[in-house]
């Protein structure tokens, strides 16, 4: 089932709708047309109680001012492009700079700050909505007009399926993701350091002290990034390791073992689990990487129900191409050419 309400009105007068997708298992997810934000994700945890497993805000104003991409669709380019510079087909481009010297998540007015057009695709079993965006040539400094469509579907198997489609009027770079911060004990229940995580990745992309990949693709063996066995988050976070210091915690891209550039199917890639094992999040994707991010920068941020979010109160699994790929020839290519139809899929399944 889908219901919709007016969430608020943007400073420029555009209305922002909140869709609520509910399945018959008692899962209910609120999605905003501003940035395609997943604002609330309720799971039934006892006969008459629900738990909201994502961090977020109560008001539209908070989302307009947000600098953490809470729950948002980010793009055109998730994560960093070093100095906001890249060269494509012999032409140099300079994007918006919004994190030190670098471009983060597509610039200060990236996809998360846009109001997307919306419609209901299916209002029956497996409720589904479509969000659409036209980003013009030069938007945040990126080349080419680009049309983006995202379909969110909540299935009866308690999966939120996120499908990304795009095409461009000239060659450009494209790397969309969703930036939900999960806390499987509830958004207002403090640190996630006792959650256990698994990521099926035997390699990762080391970063410099500004979070930009060095270009190396390194083995995770004997590093805090070997998350192939189910591991308490606390373990990598407490490791004496330069990479963990550079990220101020976990803020790293892991290279997924089962990636295949041809696949259009979401394959199991990662999970998180509460310490008691009562709630599990499983991540399936066809993307090559996952940025695991332990919300290292949060400091007394006012969130939903007046909660104060601190560092490590959430964990993100941002399915993506690797950061700074346009400047790293050895990474999978993020170039989207004219005539190509971009498609990617990520599914988040919650077991409770
Ligand atoms: C980045 C972090 C950043 C966060 C919030 C993550 O994807 O890697 O460095 O602080 O997003 O925008």
Boltz pocket constraint, residues with backbone or C-beta under 6 A from the ligand:
constraints:
  - pocket:
      binder: B
      contacts: [[A, 67], [A, 68], [A, 69], [A, 79], [A, 104], [A, 105], [A, 211], [A, 251], [A, 291], [A, 293], [A, 297], [A, 318]]
      max_distance: 6.0
